[in-house]
Amino acid sequence: MTITNRQRLQWYLDAEQKILMQQSVETAEGEKLTFASLATVRREIERLQALIARESQGGRRSMIRRNYLE
């Protein structure tokens, strides 16, 4: 099963919540994320949000450009 960017984003949002409640989170690779990892988790959340936003706008922008050029 392929994990989508939205599923990955939800995992990081859940991980951020647990970290803020001072719980540790374990990744699929066995790495433990703690409060010290919070900045890394937030950067990944921002990266995934931007990626998802670009994906959702990509179809429309391509269509607008194509119609403009015709």
C-alpha positions as CSV (number, residue, x, y, z in Angstrom):
1,M,0.0,0.0,0.0
2,T,1.3,3.4,-1.0
3,I,1.2,6.1,1.7
4,T,-0.2,9.4,0.4
5,N,1.2,12.8,1.4
6,R,-2.1,13.5,3.2
7,Q,-1.6,10.3,5.3
8,R,2.0,11.2,6.0
9,L,0.9,14.7,7.0
10,Q,-1.7,13.3,9.4
11,W,0.9,11.0,11.0
12,Y,3.2,14.0,11.6
13,L,0.3,16.1,13.0
14,D,-0.5,13.3,15.4
15,A,3.2,12.9,16.3
16,E,3.4,16.7,17.0
17,Q,0.4,16.4,19.4
18,K,1.9,13.5,21.3
19,I,5.3,15.2,21.6
20,L,3.6,18.4,22.9
21,M,1.9,16.1,25.5
22,Q,5.4,15.0,26.4
23,Q,5.0,11.5,25.0
24,S,7.6,9.9,22.7
25,V,6.7,8.7,19.2
26,E,8.4,5.9,17.3
27,T,8.8,6.1,13.6
28,A,8.5,3.1,11.2
29,E,12.3,2.9,11.2
30,G,12.3,2.6,15.0
31,E,13.6,6.2,15.7
32,K,12.2,7.8,18.8
33,L,10.9,11.3,18.4
34,T,10.8,13.5,21.6
35,F,10.5,17.1,22.4
36,A,14.0,17.6,21.0
37,S,12.6,16.4,17.6
38,L,9.8,18.9,17.6
39,A,11.4,21.4,15.2
40,T,12.1,18.6,12.7
41,V,8.5,17.4,12.9
42,R,7.2,20.9,12.3
43,R,9.5,21.4,9.3
44,E,8.2,18.2,7.8
45,I,4.6,19.3,8.5
46,E,5.2,22.6,6.7
47,R,6.9,20.8,3.8
48,L,4.0,18.3,3.4
49,Q,1.4,21.1,3.6
50,A,3.2,23.0,0.9
51,L,3.5,19.9,-1.3
52,I,-0.2,19.1,-0.9
53,A,-1.2,22.7,-1.7
54,R,1.0,22.6,-4.9
55,E,-0.6,19.2,-5.9
56,S,-4.1,20.6,-5.5
57,Q,-3.3,23.8,-7.4
58,G,-1.2,22.1,-10.1
59,G,-4.1,20.8,-12.1
60,R,-5.8,24.1,-12.2
61,R,-2.7,26.1,-13.1
62,S,-1.8,23.7,-15.9
63,M,-5.2,24.1,-17.3
64,I,-5.2,27.9,-17.1
65,R,-1.8,28.1,-18.8
66,R,-2.8,25.7,-21.5
67,N,-6.1,27.6,-22.2
68,Y,-4.2,30.9,-22.2
69,L,-1.7,29.7,-24.8
70,E,-4.4,28.3,-27.1
